[in-house]
Amino acid sequence: ASLTAALSVVDPDGDIQSFTYQWQSRSDIDLSWTDLAEATGEQFIIPNDQSLVGQDVRVIATTTDALGGSTSFISAAQTIANVDDAATGIVSIAGVAQEGASLTAALSVVDPDGDIQSSIYQWQSSSDNGLSWTDLAEANGEQFTIPNDQSLVGQDVRVAAIATDPLGWSTLFISAAQTIANVDDAATITGNT
């Protein structure tokens, strides 16, 4: 985003010959104003590196009239708001995708807004080759134990992970799907022999 200085001046000493600008910032910790390097134009582009988030920004505009006199005007301050800088990363699945086994989600995330404060997981299954997904009941931890009752054999399983940064912004990551393999279950004898 950017800020633009808008200056309307009438000078009894004649037309304004020149304008100069200096953008400044101050934080809650240091209440004095500091000139921002290379911020001397009518427009100021706010850096997207978090360096000014939460700080006040203002501009000092100095005019020079036809007789060489200078006058400085100081704008009201504006506080720079944060925007969500999307986290980047991946969630992967470790383990053997077969009935009775366990799978573990591994979430690796970098977030410009700060270290991840929390992450939640939801394991899902699909019986139509990933066209639609259903949340698996009580499967919302980092680890998922595949039932050994044939209920997921042949279905795809994935994990959705939501990572939340210190500013409360959340990013969703979805793993690649794995197809649950069958494990040979021993036959049992029933009835009369």
N, CA, C and O of each residue as an XYZ file, in Angstrom:
772
protein
N       0.845     -1.177      0.000
C       0.000      0.000      0.000
C       0.890      1.239      0.000
O       2.096      1.169      0.237
N       0.270      2.341     -0.266
C       1.036      3.588     -0.285
C       0.215      4.715      0.323
O      -1.011      4.640      0.401
N       0.913      5.759      0.752
C       0.306      6.983      1.262
C       0.753      8.129      0.362
O       1.881      8.135     -0.132
N      -0.135      9.100      0.153
C       0.192     10.248     -0.695
C      -0.086     11.535      0.067
O      -1.155     11.706      0.653
N       0.878     12.425      0.050
C       0.713     13.731      0.692
C      -0.132     14.620     -0.216
O       0.121     14.710     -1.417
N      -1.128     15.271      0.359
C      -1.962     16.218     -0.375
C      -1.823     17.571      0.323
O      -2.252     17.738      1.465
N      -1.220     18.531     -0.375
C      -0.914     19.821      0.238
C      -1.583     20.929     -0.559
O      -1.415     21.027     -1.774
N      -2.344     21.761      0.144
C      -2.994     22.915     -0.474
C      -2.512     24.154      0.288
O      -2.813     24.325      1.469
N      -1.760     25.016     -0.406
C      -1.107     26.139      0.269
C      -1.384     27.439     -0.492
O      -1.376     27.476     -1.723
N      -1.627     28.494      0.274
C      -1.685     29.855     -0.268
C      -0.649     30.656      0.508
O      -0.654     30.655      1.739
N       0.251     31.349     -0.217
C       1.321     32.094      0.440
C       1.246     33.544     -0.016
O       1.329     33.811     -1.215
N       1.088     34.506      0.927
C       0.998     35.921      0.549
C       2.298     36.452     -0.070
O       2.287     37.522     -0.679
N       3.409     35.731      0.071
C       4.677     36.166     -0.507
C       4.838     35.726     -1.958
O       5.887     35.954     -2.561
N       3.816     35.101     -2.518
C       3.891     34.712     -3.923
C       3.714     33.215     -4.107
O       3.523     32.454     -3.158
N       3.787     32.828     -5.377
C       3.593     31.420     -5.718
C       4.647     30.536     -5.048
O       5.782     30.953     -4.820
N       4.242     29.326     -4.745
C       5.166     28.343     -4.168
C       6.131     27.907     -5.273
O       5.717     27.516     -6.364
N       7.408     27.984     -4.964
C       8.439     27.640     -5.944
C       8.852     26.168     -5.862
O       9.212     25.556     -6.868
N       8.794     25.609     -4.647
C       9.197     24.203     -4.517
C       8.549     23.577     -3.295
O       8.171     24.252     -2.337
N       8.437     22.252     -3.370
C       7.941     21.436     -2.263
C       9.013     20.400     -1.937
O       9.659     19.867     -2.839
N       9.200     20.119     -0.661
C      10.011     18.964     -0.261
C       9.199     18.173      0.761
O       8.367     18.722      1.482
N       9.461     16.882      0.801
C       8.725     15.998      1.699
C       9.704     15.132      2.480
O      10.756     14.739      1.977
N       9.331     14.850      3.712
C      10.076     13.876      4.513
C       9.068     13.069      5.321
O       8.366     13.603      6.179
N       9.011     11.769      5.028
C       8.140     10.873      5.777
C       8.879     10.413      7.027
O      10.087     10.175      6.999
N       8.126     10.290      8.135
C       8.712      9.908      9.417
C       7.860      8.814     10.078
O       6.685      8.630      9.760
N       8.496      8.104     11.001
C       7.768      7.090     11.772
C       8.149      7.199     13.239
O       9.175      7.777     13.599
N       7.285      6.623     14.077
C       7.596      6.487     15.497
C       6.861      5.256     16.014
O       5.756      4.927     15.582
N       7.520      4.593     16.955
C       6.921      3.407     17.556
C       6.418      3.752     18.944
O       6.681      4.835     19.465
N       5.688      2.810     19.537
C       5.202      3.019     20.904
C       6.352      3.059     21.895
O       6.254      3.691     22.947
N       7.437      2.384     21.559
C       8.584      2.312     22.463
C       9.363      3.624     22.444
O       9.703      4.175     23.491
N       9.640      4.116     21.233
C      10.408      5.349     21.071
C       9.443      6.412     20.567
O       9.039      6.377     19.404
N       9.077      7.335     21.403
C       8.060      8.314     21.042
C       8.574      9.454     20.170
O       7.800     10.324     19.769
N       9.870      9.458     19.875
C      10.388     10.510     19.000
C      10.230     10.074     17.535
O      10.221      8.882     17.228
N      10.107     11.047     16.654
C       9.930     10.792     15.232
C      11.285     10.585     14.570
O      12.258     11.269     14.891
N      11.336      9.631     13.642
C      12.564      9.306     12.924
C      12.306      9.429     11.428
O      11.315      8.912     10.912
N      13.217     10.122     10.735
C      13.092     10.210      9.281
C      13.236      8.825      8.668
O      14.110      8.049      9.053
N      12.365      8.527      7.706
C      12.463      7.265      6.984
C      13.407      7.458      5.799
O      13.232      8.373      4.994
N      14.394      6.596      5.705
C      15.401      6.710      4.641
C      14.743      6.616      3.274
O      13.874      5.776      3.039
N      15.171      7.490      2.388
C      14.708      7.516      0.999
C      13.201      7.695      0.877
O      12.609      7.296     -0.126
N      12.573      8.290      1.887
C      11.135      8.559      1.854
C      10.939     10.057      1.775
O      10.471     10.687      2.724
N      11.307     10.629      0.620
C      11.305     12.077      0.455
C      10.444     12.530     -0.711
O      10.610     13.643     -1.211
N       9.540     11.690     -1.141
C       8.662     12.070     -2.239
C       7.251     12.325     -1.754
O       6.931     12.128     -0.582
N       6.419     12.762     -2.672
C       5.018     13.035     -2.359
C       4.291     11.744     -1.959
O       3.352     11.766     -1.163
N       4.745     10.623     -2.526
C       4.131      9.331     -2.228
C       5.113      8.463     -1.428
O       6.319      8.468     -1.673
N       4.563      7.730     -0.481
C       5.375      6.815      0.333
C       4.804      5.413      0.196
O       3.628      5.180      0.474
N       5.638      4.491     -0.231
C       5.215      3.091     -0.360
C       5.575      2.379      0.938
O       6.739      2.333      1.337
N       4.559      1.828      1.588
C       4.749      1.153      2.868
C       5.427     -0.195      2.600
O       4.930     -0.987      1.800
N       6.557     -0.459      3.264
C       7.239     -1.740      3.037
C       6.364     -2.914      3.491
O       5.604     -2.801      4.453
N       6.485     -4.031      2.788
C       5.674     -5.203      3.144
C       6.454     -6.193      4.003
O       6.139     -7.382      4.017
N       7.468     -5.711      4.717
C       8.327     -6.592      5.518
C       8.034     -6.513      7.019
O       8.870     -6.928      7.822
N       6.892     -6.002      7.409
C       6.468     -5.881      8.803
C       7.200     -4.787      9.582
O       6.890     -4.571     10.754
N       8.158     -4.095      8.970
C       8.998     -3.155      9.719
C       8.237     -1.954     10.272
O       8.680     -1.356     11.252
N       7.119     -1.588      9.681
C       6.375     -0.416     10.166
C       5.019     -0.768     10.775
O       4.288      0.122     11.209
N       4.679     -2.045     10.809
C       3.372     -2.446     11.347
C       3.252     -1.992     12.795
O       4.131     -2.245     13.619
N       2.144     -1.315     13.088
C       1.883     -0.824     14.435
C       2.517      0.525     14.739
O       2.259      1.099     15.798
N       3.334      1.039     13.842
C       3.977      2.331     14.065
C       3.138      3.451     13.433
O       2.345      3.228     12.519
N       3.345      4.650     13.955
C       2.710      5.839     13.374
C       3.608      6.381     12.271
O       4.834      6.344     12.373
N       2.978      6.884     11.220
C       3.702      7.499     10.100
C       3.065      8.857      9.818
O       1.844      9.009      9.872
N       3.908      9.833      9.519
C       3.440     11.165      9.136
C       4.379     11.706      8.067
O       5.433     11.132      7.794
N       3.972     12.834      7.460
C       4.833     13.484      6.477
C       4.992     14.959      6.866
O       4.053     15.606      7.330
N       6.208     15.463      6.660
C       6.475     16.898      6.809
C       6.697     17.436      5.406
O       7.605     17.008      4.692
N       5.842     18.388      5.024
C       5.973     19.028      3.714
C       6.493     20.442      3.940
O       5.946     21.195      4.745
N       7.552     20.790      3.222
C       8.141     22.120      3.348
C       8.012     22.832      2.008
O       8.398     22.304      0.965
N       7.465     24.036      2.057
C       7.303     24.826      0.838
C       8.288     25.995      0.849
O       8.670     26.496      1.907
N       8.685     26.410     -0.338
C       9.522     27.599     -0.494
C       8.779     28.549     -1.423
O       8.385     28.175     -2.528
N       8.589     29.806     -0.954
C       7.832     30.777     -1.750
C       8.757     31.590     -2.659
O       9.966     31.362     -2.699
N       8.165     32.545     -3.387
C       8.894     33.329     -4.384
C       9.984     34.202     -3.753
O      10.930     34.590     -4.438
N       9.864     34.511     -2.475
C      10.868     35.341     -1.808
C      11.910     34.499     -1.063
O      12.783     35.044     -0.387
N      11.816     33.185     -1.188
C      12.793     32.303     -0.538
C      12.414     31.859      0.856
O      13.176     31.143      1.505
N      11.258     32.268      1.325
C      10.817     31.855      2.665
C      10.310     30.416      2.657
O       9.717     29.961      1.680
N      10.545     29.724      3.731
C      10.119     28.319      3.854
C       9.102     28.170      4.974
O       9.184     28.829      6.010
N       8.151     27.292      4.738
C       7.147     26.952      5.745
C       6.990     25.431      5.751
O       6.904     24.800      4.698
N       6.953     24.851      6.965
C       6.770     23.405      7.080
C       5.373     23.106      7.598
O       4.851     23.791      8.478
N       4.783     22.064      7.026
C       3.457     21.592      7.416
C       3.602     20.127      7.826
O       4.233     19.333      7.129
N       3.002     19.786      8.975
C       3.104     18.407      9.480
C       1.723     17.775      9.435
O       0.756     18.320      9.967
N       1.646     16.626      8.798
C       0.365     15.936      8.686
C      -0.002     15.244      9.992
O       0.826     15.079     10.888
N      -1.256     14.849     10.070
C      -1.681     13.983     11.169
C      -1.035     12.617     10.967
O      -0.745     12.222      9.837
N      -0.818     11.912     12.041
C      -0.193     10.578     11.960
C      -1.236      9.525     11.616
O      -2.412      9.646     11.962
N      -0.776      8.499     10.930
C      -1.602      7.327     10.655
C      -0.845      6.100     11.151
O       0.369      5.998     10.976
N      -1.571      5.171     11.770
C      -0.952      3.938     12.257
C      -1.002      2.890     11.150
O      -2.044      2.663     10.535
N       0.131      2.264     10.913
C       0.231      1.262      9.857
C      -0.366     -0.049     10.354
O       0.071     -0.602     11.364
N      -1.361     -0.533      9.637
C      -2.048     -1.776      9.995
C      -1.360     -2.970      9.338
O      -0.741     -2.850      8.281
N      -1.481     -4.086      9.971
C      -0.936     -5.317      9.400
C      -1.935     -5.902      8.413
O      -3.147     -5.764      8.580
N      -1.423     -6.540      7.406
C      -2.226     -7.375      6.523
C      -1.655     -8.779      6.626
O      -0.483     -8.965      6.954
N      -2.477     -9.740      6.350
C      -2.009    -11.119      6.459
C      -0.994    -11.417      5.373
O      -1.301    -11.367      4.182
N       0.204    -11.725      5.799
C       1.221    -12.217      4.885
C       1.111    -13.728      4.937
O       1.436    -14.351      5.948
N       0.657    -14.304      3.858
C       0.347    -15.732      3.846
C       1.557    -16.578      4.215
O       2.678    -16.342      3.762
N       1.292    -17.554      5.039
C       2.327    -18.523      5.387
C       2.587    -19.421      4.173
O       1.705    -19.648      3.345
N       3.796    -19.912      4.096
C       4.132    -20.881      3.053
C       4.636    -22.132      3.731
O       5.234    -22.075      4.805
N       4.396    -23.247      3.106
C       4.859    -24.493      3.692
C       4.153    -25.679      3.091
O       3.580    -25.612      2.004
N       4.212    -26.766      3.828
C       3.652    -28.025      3.351
C       3.265    -28.880      4.549
O       3.895    -28.827      5.605
N       2.220    -29.662      4.360
C       1.901    -30.707      5.324
C       2.054    -32.022      4.574
O       1.487    -32.203      3.496
N       2.810    -32.923      5.142
C       3.033    -34.228      4.516
C       2.605    -35.312      5.489
O       2.379    -35.058      6.672
N       2.499    -36.530      4.962
C       2.073    -37.670      5.769
C       3.213    -38.672      5.830
O       3.782    -39.050      4.806
N       3.538    -39.099      7.047
C       4.547    -40.141      7.246
C       3.840    -41.397      7.762
O       2.874    -41.309      8.520
N       4.322    -42.537      7.353
C       3.749    -43.802      7.807
C       3.284    -44.628      6.624
O       3.327    -44.183      5.477
N       2.843    -45.832      6.924
C       2.383    -46.764      5.895
C       0.865    -46.691      5.820
O       0.178    -46.896      6.821
N       0.348    -46.402      4.643
C      -1.095    -46.235      4.452
C      -1.755    -47.600      4.243
O      -2.065    -47.987      3.116
N      -1.964    -48.318      5.344
C      -2.653    -49.606      5.264
C      -3.489    -49.785      6.527
O      -3.204    -49.196      7.570
N      -4.516    -50.602      6.413
C      -5.430    -50.761      7.542
C      -4.670    -51.206      8.786
O      -3.765    -52.038      8.712
N      -5.051    -50.640      9.932
C      -4.435    -50.959     11.204
C      -3.165    -50.190     11.505
O      -2.680    -50.234     12.636
N      -2.610    -49.487     10.528
C      -1.369    -48.727     10.733
C      -1.689    -47.305     11.187
O      -2.852    -46.907     11.249
N      -0.644    -46.551     11.503
C      -0.805    -45.153     11.912
C      -0.116    -44.236     10.912
O       0.940    -44.557     10.366
N      -0.737    -43.099     10.690
C      -0.162    -42.045      9.855
C       0.072    -40.822     10.732
O      -0.688    -40.558     11.664
N       1.136    -40.078     10.424
C       1.464    -38.877     11.196
C       1.607    -37.691     10.243
O       2.279    -37.781      9.216
N       0.969    -36.586     10.600
C       1.081    -35.355      9.820
C       2.350    -34.622     10.223
O       2.661    -34.508     11.409
N       3.079    -34.126      9.235
C       4.281    -33.322      9.482
C       4.067    -31.969      8.810
O       4.034    -31.872      7.583
N       3.922    -30.932      9.624
C       3.650    -29.584      9.128
C       4.921    -28.754      9.200
O       5.509    -28.603     10.271
N       5.344    -28.218      8.064
C       6.531    -27.365      7.987
C       6.101    -26.029      7.376
O       5.730    -25.966      6.204
N       6.154    -24.959      8.184
C       5.587    -23.673      7.775
C       6.537    -22.534      8.105
O       7.203    -22.544      9.140
N       6.591    -21.547      7.207
C       7.279    -20.281      7.449
C       6.241    -19.182      7.267
O       5.544    -19.140      6.253
N       6.139    -18.291      8.255
C       5.145    -17.217      8.197
C       5.831    -15.880      8.477
O       6.423    -15.703      9.541
N       5.756    -14.931      7.525
C       6.387    -13.619      7.747
C       5.814    -12.860      8.945
O       6.449    -11.942      9.462
N       4.601    -13.248      9.390
C       3.983    -12.578     10.532
C       4.517    -13.089     11.865
O       4.155    -12.556     12.914
N       5.372    -14.111     11.848
C       5.951    -14.643     13.083
C       5.785    -16.143     13.180
O       5.171    -16.778     12.322
N       6.345    -16.696     14.242
C       6.282    -18.138     14.455
C       4.839    -18.607     14.616
O       4.001    -17.907     15.186
N       4.571    -19.796     14.107
C       3.235    -20.373     14.219
C       2.930    -20.614     15.703
O       3.734    -21.197     16.431
N       1.751    -20.152     16.130
C       1.350    -20.266     17.528
C       0.540    -21.528     17.797
O       0.601    -22.089     18.891
N      -0.219    -21.973     16.798
C      -1.017    -23.182     16.978
C      -1.298    -23.805     15.625
O      -1.274    -23.135     14.593
N      -1.563    -25.089     15.652
C      -1.960    -25.793     14.434
C      -2.995    -26.839     14.808
O      -2.901    -27.490     15.848
N      -3.984    -26.984     13.937
C      -5.017    -27.994     14.152
C      -5.072    -28.880     12.912
O      -4.718    -28.460     11.810
N      -5.518    -30.101     13.117
C      -5.521    -31.086     12.046
C      -6.908    -31.695     11.899
O      -7.661    -31.805     12.867
N      -7.234    -32.090     10.668
C      -8.455    -32.845     10.405
C      -8.140    -33.850      9.302
O      -7.798    -33.477      8.180
N      -8.261    -35.124      9.640
C      -8.050    -36.188      8.655
C      -9.347    -36.373      7.885
O     -10.438    -36.286      8.447
N      -9.210    -36.631      6.584
C     -10.367    -36.754      5.700
C     -10.210    -37.975      4.804
O      -9.101    -38.443      4.550
N     -11.352    -38.482      4.329
C     -11.329    -39.610      3.392
C     -12.179    -39.288      2.170
O     -13.085    -38.456      2.216
N     -11.856    -39.974      1.075
C     -12.607    -39.821     -0.167
C     -12.781    -41.196     -0.787
O     -11.823    -41.957     -0.923
N     -14.013    -41.503     -1.161
C     -14.294    -42.779     -1.824
C     -14.515    -42.594     -3.323
O     -14.850    -43.547     -4.027
N     -14.326    -41.360     -3.813
C     -14.558    -41.092     -5.243
C     -13.326    -40.469     -5.906
O     -13.445    -39.550     -6.717
N     -12.150    -40.975     -5.555
C     -10.875    -40.525     -6.134
C     -10.606    -39.032     -5.937
O     -10.039    -38.375     -6.810
N     -11.013    -38.512     -4.796
C     -10.697    -37.131     -4.444
C     -11.662    -36.087     -4.960
O     -11.376    -34.893     -4.867
N     -12.801    -36.501     -5.503
C     -13.780    -35.500     -5.953
C     -14.457    -34.825     -4.768
O     -14.757    -33.632     -4.816
N     -14.696    -35.581     -3.714
C     -15.279    -35.003     -2.505
C     -14.585    -35.629     -1.296
O     -14.100    -36.759     -1.354
N     -14.549    -34.873     -0.206
C     -13.840    -35.301      0.998
C     -14.773    -35.204      2.191
O     -15.587    -34.285      2.290
N     -14.641    -36.174      3.104
C     -15.442    -36.225      4.314
C     -14.506    -36.233      5.514
O     -13.540    -36.995      5.554
N     -14.802    -35.372      6.502
C     -14.019    -35.387      7.735
C     -14.223    -36.718      8.441
O     -15.349    -37.203      8.550
N     -13.136    -37.306      8.917
C     -13.214    -38.542      9.684
C     -13.478    -38.190     11.142
O     -12.785    -37.353     11.720
N     -14.477    -38.827     11.731
C     -14.872    -38.535     13.109
C     -13.715    -38.807     14.065
O     -13.021    -39.818     13.957
N     -13.526    -37.889     14.993
C     -12.502    -37.999     16.033
C     -11.106    -38.216     15.466
O     -10.261    -38.836     16.112
N     -10.862    -37.713     14.271
C      -9.539    -37.821     13.639
C      -8.990    -36.413     13.435
O      -8.801    -35.960     12.307
N      -8.739    -35.728     14.557
C      -8.308    -34.335     14.475
C      -7.010    -34.078     15.242
O      -6.788    -32.988     15.769
N      -6.175    -35.089     15.291
C      -4.869    -34.931     15.910
C      -3.773    -35.054     14.867
O      -4.028    -35.311     13.691
N      -2.568    -34.867     15.323
C      -1.416    -34.977     14.427
C      -1.251    -36.413     13.916
O      -0.718    -36.635     12.829
N      -1.712    -37.380     14.708
C      -1.595    -38.787     14.325
C      -2.982    -39.377     14.088
O      -3.948    -39.023     14.763
N      -3.059    -40.286     13.112
C      -4.318    -40.949     12.779
C      -4.066    -42.448     12.673
O      -3.190    -42.894     11.932
N      -4.848    -43.216     13.426
C      -4.763    -44.676     13.350
C      -5.850    -45.168     12.410
O      -7.038    -44.928     12.629
N      -5.430    -45.852     11.373
C      -6.366    -46.360     10.360
C      -7.098    -47.569     10.942
O      -6.454    -48.492     11.441
N      -8.434    -47.579     10.887
C      -9.170    -48.727     11.422
C      -8.772    -50.018     10.700
O      -8.450    -50.008      9.511
N      -8.801    -51.133     11.447
C      -8.457    -52.414     10.820
C      -9.703    -53.222     10.482
O      -9.668    -54.453     10.460
N     -10.804    -52.523     10.219
C     -12.079    -53.184      9.950
C     -12.515    -53.084      8.479
O     -13.689    -53.283      8.166
N     -11.581    -52.779      7.591
C     -11.850    -52.682      6.149
C     -12.601    -51.400      5.749
O     -12.831    -51.178      4.561
N     -12.988    -50.556      6.714
C     -13.852    -49.413      6.392
C     -13.183    -48.376      5.497
O     -13.875    -47.646      4.788
N     -11.859    -48.294      5.512
C     -11.177    -47.304      4.667
C     -10.348    -47.928      3.549
O      -9.728    -47.204      2.770
N     -10.325    -49.234      3.457
C      -9.519    -49.900      2.426
C      -9.980    -49.450      1.041
O     -11.171    -49.476      0.730
N      -9.021    -49.037      0.220
C      -9.307    -48.568     -1.131
C      -9.681    -47.099     -1.212
O      -9.775    -46.545     -2.308
N      -9.895    -46.462     -0.076
C     -10.235    -45.039     -0.076
C      -8.964    -44.204      0.031
O      -7.922    -44.673      0.488
N      -9.083    -42.961     -0.400
C      -7.978    -42.013     -0.248
C      -8.113    -41.311      1.092
O      -9.217    -41.014      1.548
N      -6.969    -41.052      1.715
C      -6.934    -40.329      2.989
C      -5.936    -39.187      2.855
O      -4.874    -39.338      2.252
N      -6.298    -38.040      3.429
C      -5.405    -36.877      3.470
C      -5.600    -36.180      4.799
O      -6.511    -36.510      5.559
N      -4.733    -35.203      5.078
C      -4.891    -34.399      6.286
C      -4.910    -32.927      5.895
O      -4.125    -32.478      5.059
N      -5.824    -32.185      6.518
C      -5.884    -30.732      6.378
C      -5.340    -30.134      7.672
O      -5.757    -30.528      8.761
N      -4.422    -29.195      7.558
C      -3.820    -28.560      8.737
C      -4.002    -27.054      8.624
O      -3.772    -26.463      7.569
N      -4.418    -26.448      9.723
C      -4.563    -24.991      9.781
C      -3.524    -24.458     10.751
O      -3.512    -24.826     11.926
N      -2.641    -23.581     10.248
C      -1.597    -22.968     11.064
C      -1.993    -21.521     11.361
O      -2.405    -20.791     10.459
N      -1.870    -21.107     12.629
C      -2.249    -19.757     13.054
C      -1.014    -19.014     13.561
O      -0.262    -19.519     14.394
N      -0.824    -17.787     13.029
C       0.359    -16.994     13.401
C       0.068    -16.107     14.614
O      -1.060    -16.097     15.105
N       1.066    -15.360     15.107
C       0.869    -14.553     16.329
C      -0.171    -13.447     16.186
O      -0.682    -12.947     17.188
N      -0.489    -13.061     14.957
C      -1.465    -11.993     14.753
C      -2.872    -12.540     14.568
O      -3.812    -11.781     14.332
N      -3.017    -13.866     14.675
C      -4.336    -14.479     14.566
C      -4.731    -14.886     13.161
O      -5.841    -15.379     12.962
N      -3.871    -14.698     12.189
C      -4.171    -15.083     10.813
C      -3.920    -16.585     10.651
O      -2.969    -17.127     11.213
N      -4.771    -17.242      9.887
C      -4.657    -18.684      9.686
C      -4.476    -19.016      8.216
O      -5.000    -18.330      7.338
N      -3.718    -20.086      7.961
C      -3.488    -20.573      6.607
C      -3.754    -22.073      6.593
O      -3.321    -22.806      7.482
N      -4.474    -22.512      5.567
C      -4.827    -23.920      5.411
C      -3.826    -24.612      4.498
O      -3.475    -24.098      3.436
N      -3.371    -25.791      4.928
C      -2.488    -26.635      4.127
C      -3.149    -28.003      4.005
O      -3.705    -28.518      4.975
N      -3.088    -28.585      2.820
C      -3.683    -29.897      2.588
C      -2.622    -30.816      2.009
O      -1.928    -30.462      1.055
N      -2.505    -31.987      2.590
C      -1.495    -32.950      2.147
C      -1.924    -33.639      0.859
O      -3.078    -33.558      0.440
N      -0.966    -34.314      0.248
C      -1.285    -35.210     -0.859
C      -2.045    -36.398     -0.270
O      -1.865    -36.753      0.895
N      -2.884    -36.995     -1.085
C      -3.690    -38.132     -0.627
C      -2.900    -39.428     -0.727
O      -2.016    -39.580     -1.570
N      -3.239    -40.342      0.145
C      -2.681    -41.695      0.102
C      -3.837    -42.689      0.092
O      -4.829    -42.500      0.797
N      -3.711    -43.735     -0.697
C      -4.753    -44.755     -0.769
C      -4.472    -45.832      0.269
O      -3.359    -46.349      0.363
N      -5.495    -46.158      1.041
C      -5.348    -47.149      2.113
C      -5.346    -48.556      1.516
O      -6.271    -48.963      0.813
N      -4.275    -49.275      1.824
C      -4.107    -50.643      1.311
C      -4.721    -51.647      2.281
O      -4.839    -51.398      3.481
N      -5.103    -52.783      1.720
C      -5.642    -53.888      2.509
C      -4.497    -54.664      3.149
O      -3.402    -54.754      2.594
N      -4.767    -55.215      4.313
C      -3.857    -56.154      4.952
C      -4.597    -57.482      4.991
O      -5.762    -57.539      5.385
N      -3.925    -58.541      4.587
C      -4.581    -59.843      4.538
C      -5.023    -60.234      5.936
O      -4.202    -60.415      6.834
N      -6.324    -60.361      6.106
C      -6.889    -60.790      7.375
C      -7.050    -62.305      7.326
O      -7.560    -62.851      6.347
N      -6.618    -62.968      8.371
C      -6.713    -64.430      8.398
C      -8.184    -64.850      8.357
O      -9.043    -64.242      8.995
N      -8.441    -65.896      7.595
C      -9.795    -66.432      7.503
C     -10.152    -67.112      8.813
O      -9.282    -67.645      9.502
N     -11.419    -67.092      9.150
C     -11.890    -67.777     10.360
C     -12.964    -68.777      9.963
O     -13.657    -68.609      8.960
N     -13.081    -69.787     10.747
C     -14.083    -70.838     10.495
C     -15.317    -70.474     11.278
O     -15.253    -70.141     12.462
N     -16.442    -70.542     10.597
C     -17.717    -70.286     11.267
C     -18.648    -71.442     10.960
O     -18.483    -72.127      9.950
N     -19.580    -71.651     11.786
C     -20.576    -72.700     11.550
C     -20.039    -74.068     11.941
O     -19.061    -74.163     12.682
N     -20.687    -75.152     11.436
C     -20.309    -76.541     11.742
C     -19.139    -76.994     10.918
O     -19.006    -76.618      9.753
N     -18.296    -77.792     11.507
C     -17.158    -78.375     10.790
C     -17.256    -79.862     10.721
O     -16.379    -80.512     10.151
